[in-house]
């Protein structure tokens, strides 16, 4: 794909910034809905790029680790206004979500011990498990094609639940299996592997043992930002291991609340990092966590995407992607089991979870409406059943 190198004028950059600010404030529905909205508005309405360019942008970003909607926005901004346009458009897309989630973090810090807040999350927590399962189902329909991918997913699920192993290693191992099975290494005609090493950016980056909490947050979320292959939900088991078990920054209930916050406002699930950062280190913690989780997406899109645009049809690259995608499904399901133990503690939370699944799969209820309804149930029921929910004490 070729793009023009003409420098954009100020008006063009301002138009780009305003568009992505609006999308960041109003873009509900998850990555698929956000990408669909961009395609409708930028191809059909604004004529910023052709349908072919938009479809190729989506395909390229699907092949990279990172939150899909944000990366498509960065890539489209790059096509429209070049290098600086990509940075402007991407951060304008992120800014509204940052403001909303940082404000929610501040409210939770000051009000989190109040019984009404606890009651709300009593009802919302099992609904979050249902939302994760529903998203995983949609992702599986989109990218799971054969028995090997399901076998990889099953292994990753077991490892995530029982051993709680480093998610990055699962992704790399699954990608290598994908190369061996789907690629051309053992076939008669060899193929070049020009970009297979790219997703290996998800390899472990050990957090610095010394230094400030802000530095540790930044390094932790830089690492997390490379692990969102297929969906932002992929980093949930990784975050649980690091934030709860390794560093002890959050307890299990606070972590589940952070995941809920990430799923009920506009934008990508990985904006959970902003909420976590505020709980750990206040406003500046939310800033460095947000930068850490999204910076890898900018670097991958601006450095790797142009190369991948030329080589993404390589069978070995596609093999790695298929294997890593299957690992994503397995780790998300494993995270559901781990988080379910936290969220579901009595008969009512079981009922909320089951009804939420029915509402999502059969009645097609939107995420915000489901969260609002379960919050009301929590406010009504929690004062009556508080002794029964052993997880809230």
RACORZI-V307822 format. One line per field, one symbol per residue. psi: psi as a letter, one per 20 degrees, with the letter a starting at -180 (. if undefined). burial: I if it has 9 or more other ideal C-beta (glycine too) atoms within 8 Angstrom, else O. Layout:
psi: ???
burial: ???
This chain:
psi: pqqqjppqrhhghgggghghgghhhjnrirhggggggggghhgggikhrrhghghhgggghhiqqqpggghggggghghgjaghhggggghhhhghhggghhghggghghihiqhhggggighhghhggggggghhghhghhiohahghhggggghgggggghlrohghgggghhgggghghajgjrgoqqqmijhigiiijqpopqphrarhggggghghgghijjlohqhihighggggghggghkhqrhghghgggghiiirqaqhiihhggghghgkbghhhghhggghhghggggghghghghhhjiiphhghggggghghhggghghghggghhhghoiahhhggggghggghghgilqqghggggghgggghghghhjghhniio.
burial: OOOOOOOIOOOIIOOIIIIIIOIIOOIIIIIOIIIOIIIIIIIOOOOOIOOOIIOIIIIIIOIIIIIIIIIIIIIIIIIIIIOOIIIIIIOIIIIIIIOIIIOIIIOIIOOOOOOOIIIIIIIIIIIIIIIIIIIIIIIIOOIIOOOIIIIIIIIIIIIIIOOIOOIIIIIIIIIIIIIIIIIIOOOOOOIOIOIIOIIIIIOOOOIOOOOOOIIIIIIIIIIIIIIIIIIIIIIIIIIIIIIIOOOOOIOIIIIIIIIIIIIIIIIIIIIIIIIIIIIIIOOOIIIIIIIIIIIIIIIIIIOIIOIIIOIIOIIIIIIIIIIIIIIIIIIIIIIIIIIIOIIIIIOIIIOIIOOIIIIIOOOOOOIOOIIOIIIIIIIOIIOOIOOIIOIIO
